[in-house]
Amino acid sequence: MKLISKPLAAAVAIAGAAVLLAPMALASTSHRAAPRQTAVTAPACGNAHPALPGGAFVWASLPGDGFAGGAGYVMEITNQGRHACSLRGVPGATVQGNGHLIASKLPASGQGPLVILKAGATAHFSLIIHEADAVCAHPVSGNVAIYLPGQRQAQNGWQSARACPGLPGGGVLSPGTIRPGTGIPLYNA
């Protein structure tokens, strides 16, 4: 039995390793070269007027929870369009009277979970309306207006409120984060 010399054995080992590593290197390179796929998000629900396809319609439920100094409501957002649309964050709100702002606009926030609404689907958020008498001396009565995140035109919030002129949200409105599904009055998850 003839033994292989040490230099020859080393050369055979290196060549064998190269043969084994080449397919792994190619696989690794081809994996990195694959095109990156990005998620497709439905257009924002607030970009279209509620009466047009792709818009979302805001409506209010009965009071969900009353407390000393105010009441909580569940506000529903229904996709009235034929295609899915997306929402994210906390709606803006104000109080209007006779077509004019009583209070300055409480801005919407785009921070929160992404909610995709299929055609006809509903999402919800809470709206707390505080007693204006605890905030200012001369509150004025008006109607709540809601701005979905990304929306410029207000929608009727189907609630009346007494508000303090000039304060953001009249000093009385506290909208919550938009959540998927229909809201349930008197239930906190």
PyRosetta script that sets phi, psi and omega in degrees:
from pyrosetta import init, pose_from_sequence

init()
pose = pose_from_sequence("MKLISKPLAAAVAIAGAAVLLAPMALASTSHRAAPRQTAVTAPACGNAHPALPGGAFVWASLPGDGFAGGAGYVMEITNQGRHACSLRGVPGATVQGNGHLIASKLPASGQGPLVILKAGATAHFSLIIHEADAVCAHPVSGNVAIYLPGQRQAQNGWQSARACPGLPGGGVLSPGTIRPGTGIPLYNA")
pose.set_psi(1, 125.9)
pose.set_omega(1, -176.9)
pose.set_phi(2, -98.4)
pose.set_psi(2, 134.2)
pose.set_omega(2, 179.5)
pose.set_phi(3, -90.0)
pose.set_psi(3, 147.1)
pose.set_omega(3, 177.5)
pose.set_phi(4, -83.3)
pose.set_psi(4, 140.7)
pose.set_omega(4, -179.9)
pose.set_phi(5, -67.5)
pose.set_psi(5, 155.7)
pose.set_omega(5, -178.3)
pose.set_phi(6, -61.3)
pose.set_psi(6, -43.4)
pose.set_omega(6, 179.8)
pose.set_phi(7, -64.2)
pose.set_psi(7, -36.3)
pose.set_omega(7, 178.7)
pose.set_phi(8, -68.6)
pose.set_psi(8, -41.1)
pose.set_omega(8, 178.7)
pose.set_phi(9, -62.0)
pose.set_psi(9, -40.7)
pose.set_omega(9, 179.2)
pose.set_phi(10, -64.9)
pose.set_psi(10, -41.5)
pose.set_omega(10, 179.9)
pose.set_phi(11, -64.9)
pose.set_psi(11, -41.4)
pose.set_omega(11, 178.8)
pose.set_phi(12, -64.6)
pose.set_psi(12, -40.6)
pose.set_omega(12, -179.9)
pose.set_phi(13, -64.7)
pose.set_psi(13, -43.0)
pose.set_omega(13, 179.8)
pose.set_phi(14, -65.5)
pose.set_psi(14, -43.3)
pose.set_omega(14, 179.1)
pose.set_phi(15, -63.7)
pose.set_psi(15, -40.9)
pose.set_omega(15, 178.6)
pose.set_phi(16, -64.1)
pose.set_psi(16, -41.5)
pose.set_omega(16, 179.0)
pose.set_phi(17, -64.3)
pose.set_psi(17, -39.1)
pose.set_omega(17, 179.4)
pose.set_phi(18, -64.4)
pose.set_psi(18, -40.8)
pose.set_omega(18, 178.9)
pose.set_phi(19, -63.7)
pose.set_psi(19, -40.6)
pose.set_omega(19, -179.6)
pose.set_phi(20, -73.0)
pose.set_psi(20, -36.5)
pose.set_omega(20, -175.9)
pose.set_phi(21, -79.6)
pose.set_psi(21, -25.5)
pose.set_omega(21, -177.1)
pose.set_phi(22, -58.0)
pose.set_psi(22, -48.9)
pose.set_omega(22, 179.4)
pose.set_phi(23, -63.1)
pose.set_psi(23, -35.4)
pose.set_omega(23, 179.6)
pose.set_phi(24, -66.6)
pose.set_psi(24, -39.1)
pose.set_omega(24, 179.0)
pose.set_phi(25, -65.7)
pose.set_psi(25, -42.1)
pose.set_omega(25, 177.8)
pose.set_phi(26, -63.7)
pose.set_psi(26, -43.1)
pose.set_omega(26, 179.2)
pose.set_phi(27, -62.4)
pose.set_psi(27, -42.5)
pose.set_omega(27, 179.4)
pose.set_phi(28, -64.0)
pose.set_psi(28, -42.6)
pose.set_omega(28, -179.9)
pose.set_phi(29, -66.5)
pose.set_psi(29, -43.2)
pose.set_omega(29, -179.0)
pose.set_phi(30, -67.6)
pose.set_psi(30, -30.4)
pose.set_omega(30, 178.2)
pose.set_phi(31, -67.5)
pose.set_psi(31, -41.5)
pose.set_omega(31, 179.9)
pose.set_phi(32, -70.3)
pose.set_psi(32, -28.1)
pose.set_omega(32, -176.4)
pose.set_phi(33, -82.5)
pose.set_psi(33, -8.7)
pose.set_omega(33, -178.7)
pose.set_phi(34, -63.8)
pose.set_psi(34, 142.5)
pose.set_omega(34, -179.3)
pose.set_phi(35, -65.6)
pose.set_psi(35, 144.1)
pose.set_omega(35, -179.2)
pose.set_phi(36, -81.8)
pose.set_psi(36, 130.6)
pose.set_omega(36, 179.1)
pose.set_phi(37, -97.0)
pose.set_psi(37, 137.9)
pose.set_omega(37, 177.7)
pose.set_phi(38, -115.1)
pose.set_psi(38, 149.2)
pose.set_omega(38, 179.7)
pose.set_phi(39, -71.2)
pose.set_psi(39, 142.2)
pose.set_omega(39, 177.2)
pose.set_phi(40, -97.3)
pose.set_psi(40, 126.3)
pose.set_omega(40, -179.7)
pose.set_phi(41, -106.3)
pose.set_psi(41, 140.2)
pose.set_omega(41, 177.2)
pose.set_phi(42, -64.1)
pose.set_psi(42, 151.4)
pose.set_omega(42, 178.8)
pose.set_phi(43, -62.4)
pose.set_psi(43, 155.4)
pose.set_omega(43, -178.2)
pose.set_phi(44, -64.1)
pose.set_psi(44, 137.7)
pose.set_omega(44, 179.9)
pose.set_phi(45, -65.6)
pose.set_psi(45, -29.7)
pose.set_omega(45, -176.5)
pose.set_phi(46, -81.0)
pose.set_psi(46, -3.9)
pose.set_omega(46, -176.7)
pose.set_phi(47, -76.0)
pose.set_psi(47, -21.5)
pose.set_omega(47, -177.8)
pose.set_phi(48, -111.9)
pose.set_psi(48, 154.3)
pose.set_omega(48, 175.8)
pose.set_phi(49, -65.1)
pose.set_psi(49, 142.1)
pose.set_omega(49, -175.3)
pose.set_phi(50, -55.7)
pose.set_psi(50, -29.3)
pose.set_omega(50, -177.0)
pose.set_phi(51, -80.9)
pose.set_psi(51, -11.3)
pose.set_omega(51, -177.9)
pose.set_phi(52, -98.4)
pose.set_psi(52, 156.3)
pose.set_omega(52, 177.5)
pose.set_phi(53, -55.0)
pose.set_psi(53, 136.1)
pose.set_omega(53, 179.2)
pose.set_phi(54, 94.8)
pose.set_psi(54, -6.2)
pose.set_omega(54, -179.5)
pose.set_phi(55, -88.4)
pose.set_psi(55, 167.2)
pose.set_omega(55, 178.0)
pose.set_phi(56, -122.7)
pose.set_psi(56, 140.9)
pose.set_omega(56, -177.0)
pose.set_phi(57, -109.8)
pose.set_psi(57, 128.3)
pose.set_omega(57, -179.7)
pose.set_phi(58, -97.3)
pose.set_psi(58, 136.3)
pose.set_omega(58, 174.6)
pose.set_phi(59, -146.4)
pose.set_psi(59, 160.2)
pose.set_omega(59, -173.8)
pose.set_phi(60, -109.6)
pose.set_psi(60, 152.5)
pose.set_omega(60, 174.8)
pose.set_phi(61, -102.4)
pose.set_psi(61, -176.4)
pose.set_omega(61, 174.0)
pose.set_phi(62, -66.6)
pose.set_psi(62, 162.2)
pose.set_omega(62, 178.7)
pose.set_phi(63, -55.8)
pose.set_psi(63, 135.5)
pose.set_omega(63, 179.4)
pose.set_phi(64, -90.1)
pose.set_psi(64, -31.3)
pose.set_omega(64, -174.4)
pose.set_phi(65, -162.6)
pose.set_psi(65, 120.4)
pose.set_omega(65, 175.9)
pose.set_phi(66, -100.7)
pose.set_psi(66, 150.7)
pose.set_omega(66, 178.6)
pose.set_phi(67, -152.3)
pose.set_psi(67, 164.3)
pose.set_omega(67, 177.9)
pose.set_phi(68, -61.1)
pose.set_psi(68, 115.9)
pose.set_omega(68, 179.0)
pose.set_phi(69, 103.6)
pose.set_psi(69, 1.7)
pose.set_omega(69, 177.7)
pose.set_phi(70, 167.3)
pose.set_psi(70, -170.3)
pose.set_omega(70, 178.8)
pose.set_phi(71, -148.3)
pose.set_psi(71, 150.0)
pose.set_omega(71, 177.4)
pose.set_phi(72, -106.9)
pose.set_psi(72, 142.8)
pose.set_omega(72, 179.2)
pose.set_phi(73, -127.2)
pose.set_psi(73, 153.9)
pose.set_omega(73, 171.4)
pose.set_phi(74, -102.8)
pose.set_psi(74, 120.4)
pose.set_omega(74, 180.0)
pose.set_phi(75, -103.0)
pose.set_psi(75, 129.0)
pose.set_omega(75, -178.3)
pose.set_phi(76, -101.0)
pose.set_psi(76, 145.0)
pose.set_omega(76, 175.7)
pose.set_phi(77, -124.2)
pose.set_psi(77, 116.3)
pose.set_omega(77, -177.9)
pose.set_phi(78, -113.4)
pose.set_psi(78, 131.2)
pose.set_omega(78, 176.7)
pose.set_phi(79, -75.1)
pose.set_psi(79, 110.2)
pose.set_omega(79, -179.7)
pose.set_phi(80, -88.5)
pose.set_psi(80, -2.2)
pose.set_omega(80, -176.5)
pose.set_phi(81, -85.6)
pose.set_psi(81, -178.4)
pose.set_omega(81, 180.0)
pose.set_phi(82, -96.1)
pose.set_psi(82, -8.8)
pose.set_omega(82, -177.5)
pose.set_phi(83, -127.8)
pose.set_psi(83, 160.0)
pose.set_omega(83, 178.2)
pose.set_phi(84, -63.3)
pose.set_psi(84, 150.2)
pose.set_omega(84, 173.9)
pose.set_phi(85, -141.2)
pose.set_psi(85, 166.5)
pose.set_omega(85, -174.5)
pose.set_phi(86, -123.4)
pose.set_psi(86, 151.6)
pose.set_omega(86, 176.9)
pose.set_phi(87, -135.7)
pose.set_psi(87, 150.6)
pose.set_omega(87, 176.2)
pose.set_phi(88, -154.8)
pose.set_psi(88, 129.0)
pose.set_omega(88, 169.3)
pose.set_phi(89, 110.2)
pose.set_psi(89, -152.2)
pose.set_omega(89, -176.7)
pose.set_phi(90, -116.8)
pose.set_psi(90, 127.7)
pose.set_omega(90, 178.4)
pose.set_phi(91, -65.8)
pose.set_psi(91, 154.6)
pose.set_omega(91, 171.2)
pose.set_phi(92, -87.1)
pose.set_psi(92, 163.8)
pose.set_omega(92, -178.2)
pose.set_phi(93, -154.7)
pose.set_psi(93, 156.0)
pose.set_omega(93, 174.3)
pose.set_phi(94, -154.8)
pose.set_psi(94, 177.7)
pose.set_omega(94, 176.0)
pose.set_phi(95, -122.7)
pose.set_psi(95, 131.2)
pose.set_omega(95, -178.8)
pose.set_phi(96, -119.4)
pose.set_psi(96, 150.8)
pose.set_omega(96, 173.9)
pose.set_phi(97, -141.2)
pose.set_psi(97, 129.5)
pose.set_omega(97, -179.4)
pose.set_phi(98, 53.3)
pose.set_psi(98, 38.3)
pose.set_omega(98, 177.2)
pose.set_phi(99, 79.7)
pose.set_psi(99, 3.4)
pose.set_omega(99, -179.7)
pose.set_phi(100, -120.4)
pose.set_psi(100, 151.5)
pose.set_omega(100, 177.2)
pose.set_phi(101, -69.7)
pose.set_psi(101, 129.1)
pose.set_omega(101, 171.4)
pose.set_phi(102, -88.4)
pose.set_psi(102, -41.0)
pose.set_omega(102, -178.4)
pose.set_phi(103, -116.0)
pose.set_psi(103, 158.7)
pose.set_omega(103, 174.2)
pose.set_phi(104, -74.7)
pose.set_psi(104, 159.8)
pose.set_omega(104, -176.4)
pose.set_phi(105, -70.8)
pose.set_psi(105, 127.9)
pose.set_omega(105, 170.5)
pose.set_phi(106, -81.5)
pose.set_psi(106, 114.7)
pose.set_omega(106, -171.8)
pose.set_phi(107, -67.4)
pose.set_psi(107, 149.7)
pose.set_omega(107, 174.4)
pose.set_phi(108, -76.6)
pose.set_psi(108, 157.8)
pose.set_omega(108, 176.9)
pose.set_phi(109, -123.0)
pose.set_psi(109, 136.3)
pose.set_omega(109, 177.7)
pose.set_phi(110, -89.6)
pose.set_psi(110, 11.1)
pose.set_omega(110, -178.3)
pose.set_phi(111, -91.0)
pose.set_psi(111, 125.6)
pose.set_omega(111, 178.9)
pose.set_phi(112, 150.8)
pose.set_psi(112, 178.2)
pose.set_omega(112, -178.9)
pose.set_phi(113, -69.7)
pose.set_psi(113, 146.4)
pose.set_omega(113, 176.8)
pose.set_phi(114, -75.6)
pose.set_psi(114, 128.1)
pose.set_omega(114, 178.6)
pose.set_phi(115, -116.9)
pose.set_psi(115, 121.8)
pose.set_omega(115, 177.1)
pose.set_phi(116, -100.6)
pose.set_psi(116, 124.3)
pose.set_omega(116, 178.0)
pose.set_phi(117, -107.2)
pose.set_psi(117, 116.7)
pose.set_omega(117, 172.6)
pose.set_phi(118, -70.0)
pose.set_psi(118, 166.3)
pose.set_omega(118, 178.3)
pose.set_phi(119, -55.2)
pose.set_psi(119, 127.4)
pose.set_omega(119, 179.6)
pose.set_phi(120, 82.4)
pose.set_psi(120, -5.4)
pose.set_omega(120, -178.3)
pose.set_phi(121, -80.4)
pose.set_psi(121, 161.6)
pose.set_omega(121, -176.0)
pose.set_phi(122, -127.3)
pose.set_psi(122, 141.7)
pose.set_omega(122, 170.6)
pose.set_phi(123, -121.4)
pose.set_psi(123, 175.2)
pose.set_omega(123, -179.1)
pose.set_phi(124, -149.1)
pose.set_psi(124, 163.7)
pose.set_omega(124, 171.0)
pose.set_phi(125, -149.6)
pose.set_psi(125, 157.9)
pose.set_omega(125, 177.8)
pose.set_phi(126, -89.5)
pose.set_psi(126, 151.1)
pose.set_omega(126, 174.6)
pose.set_phi(127, -135.0)
pose.set_psi(127, 117.1)
pose.set_omega(127, 175.5)
pose.set_phi(128, -95.9)
pose.set_psi(128, 130.3)
pose.set_omega(128, 174.1)
pose.set_phi(129, -115.2)
pose.set_psi(129, 110.9)
pose.set_omega(129, -179.3)
pose.set_phi(130, -83.0)
pose.set_psi(130, 160.5)
pose.set_omega(130, 176.6)
pose.set_phi(131, -72.3)
pose.set_psi(131, 121.7)
pose.set_omega(131, -177.4)
pose.set_phi(132, -68.4)
pose.set_psi(132, -28.7)
pose.set_omega(132, -179.5)
pose.set_phi(133, -60.6)
pose.set_psi(133, -24.3)
pose.set_omega(133, 178.5)
pose.set_phi(134, -82.2)
pose.set_psi(134, -11.2)
pose.set_omega(134, -175.5)
pose.set_phi(135, -105.9)
pose.set_psi(135, -39.1)
pose.set_omega(135, -177.9)
pose.set_phi(136, -144.0)
pose.set_psi(136, 164.8)
pose.set_omega(136, -176.0)
pose.set_phi(137, -79.7)
pose.set_psi(137, -29.3)
pose.set_omega(137, -174.7)
pose.set_phi(138, -130.7)
pose.set_psi(138, 72.6)
pose.set_omega(138, 178.9)
pose.set_phi(139, -70.3)
pose.set_psi(139, 155.4)
pose.set_omega(139, -179.4)
pose.set_phi(140, -121.0)
pose.set_psi(140, 140.2)
pose.set_omega(140, -179.6)
pose.set_phi(141, -82.8)
pose.set_psi(141, 143.5)
pose.set_omega(141, 178.3)
pose.set_phi(142, -165.0)
pose.set_psi(142, -167.3)
pose.set_omega(142, -179.6)
pose.set_phi(143, -115.2)
pose.set_psi(143, 143.0)
pose.set_omega(143, 179.5)
pose.set_phi(144, -74.0)
pose.set_psi(144, 134.6)
pose.set_omega(144, 174.7)
pose.set_phi(145, -120.3)
pose.set_psi(145, 137.0)
pose.set_omega(145, -175.9)
pose.set_phi(146, -114.6)
pose.set_psi(146, 137.0)
pose.set_omega(146, 173.7)
pose.set_phi(147, -115.1)
pose.set_psi(147, 113.2)
pose.set_omega(147, 174.1)
pose.set_phi(148, -67.4)
pose.set_psi(148, 150.5)
pose.set_omega(148, 178.3)
pose.set_phi(149, -52.9)
pose.set_psi(149, 129.1)
pose.set_omega(149, -179.0)
pose.set_phi(150, 87.2)
pose.set_psi(150, -3.8)
pose.set_omega(150, -177.9)
pose.set_phi(151, -96.7)
pose.set_psi(151, 138.0)
pose.set_omega(151, 179.9)
pose.set_phi(152, -96.4)
pose.set_psi(152, -31.1)
pose.set_omega(152, -177.6)
pose.set_phi(153, -97.5)
pose.set_psi(153, 133.7)
pose.set_omega(153, -179.2)
pose.set_phi(154, -74.8)
pose.set_psi(154, 152.1)
pose.set_omega(154, 172.5)
pose.set_phi(155, -112.8)
pose.set_psi(155, 149.4)
pose.set_omega(155, 176.5)
pose.set_phi(156, -62.4)
pose.set_psi(156, 128.0)
pose.set_omega(156, 178.9)
pose.set_phi(157, -88.3)
pose.set_psi(157, 0.2)
pose.set_omega(157, 176.4)
pose.set_phi(158, 58.6)
pose.set_psi(158, 28.8)
pose.set_omega(158, 176.6)
pose.set_phi(159, -135.5)
pose.set_psi(159, 146.2)
pose.set_omega(159, 171.8)
pose.set_phi(160, -102.4)
pose.set_psi(160, 155.7)
pose.set_omega(160, -179.8)
pose.set_phi(161, -155.9)
pose.set_psi(161, 150.3)
pose.set_omega(161, 169.5)
pose.set_phi(162, -95.2)
pose.set_psi(162, 131.2)
pose.set_omega(162, -173.2)
pose.set_phi(163, -132.8)
pose.set_psi(163, 162.5)
pose.set_omega(163, 178.1)
pose.set_phi(164, -96.3)
pose.set_psi(164, 117.6)
pose.set_omega(164, -177.8)
pose.set_phi(165, -54.9)
pose.set_psi(165, 137.6)
pose.set_omega(165, 174.8)
pose.set_phi(166, 85.8)
pose.set_psi(166, -18.6)
pose.set_omega(166, -179.6)
pose.set_phi(167, -83.8)
pose.set_psi(167, 144.7)
pose.set_omega(167, 175.8)
pose.set_phi(168, -57.1)
pose.set_psi(168, 126.6)
pose.set_omega(168, -177.7)
pose.set_phi(169, 62.6)
pose.set_psi(169, 21.3)
pose.set_omega(169, -178.9)
pose.set_phi(170, 66.3)
pose.set_psi(170, 9.6)
pose.set_omega(170, -177.0)
pose.set_phi(171, 73.0)
pose.set_psi(171, 4.7)
pose.set_omega(171, -173.9)
pose.set_phi(172, -122.3)
pose.set_psi(172, -14.6)
pose.set_omega(172, -174.0)
pose.set_phi(173, -99.0)
pose.set_psi(173, 133.1)
pose.set_omega(173, 176.9)
pose.set_phi(174, -135.8)
pose.set_psi(174, 88.8)
pose.set_omega(174, 177.3)
pose.set_phi(175, -77.1)
pose.set_psi(175, 149.9)
pose.set_omega(175, 178.0)
pose.set_phi(176, -102.6)
pose.set_psi(176, 178.9)
pose.set_omega(176, -179.1)
pose.set_phi(177, -70.0)
pose.set_psi(177, 140.5)
pose.set_omega(177, 178.1)
pose.set_phi(178, -69.5)
pose.set_psi(178, 132.0)
pose.set_omega(178, -180.0)
pose.set_phi(179, -125.1)
pose.set_psi(179, 151.7)
pose.set_omega(179, 178.3)
pose.set_phi(180, -71.3)
pose.set_psi(180, 155.9)
pose.set_omega(180, 174.8)
pose.set_phi(181, 85.4)
pose.set_psi(181, 171.6)
pose.set_omega(181, 179.5)
pose.set_phi(182, -79.1)
pose.set_psi(182, 136.5)
pose.set_omega(182, 178.0)
pose.set_phi(183, -76.1)
pose.set_psi(183, 150.9)
pose.set_omega(183, -179.8)
pose.set_phi(184, -118.4)
pose.set_psi(184, 113.0)
pose.set_omega(184, 178.4)
pose.set_phi(185, -57.9)
pose.set_psi(185, 146.2)
pose.set_omega(185, 178.9)
pose.set_phi(186, 67.1)
pose.set_psi(186, 15.2)
pose.set_omega(186, 178.9)
pose.set_phi(187, -129.0)
pose.set_psi(187, 126.1)
pose.set_omega(187, 176.0)
pose.set_phi(188, -114.6)
pose.set_psi(188, 123.6)
pose.set_omega(188, 180.0)
pose.set_phi(189, -97.2)
pose.dump_pdb("model.pdb")
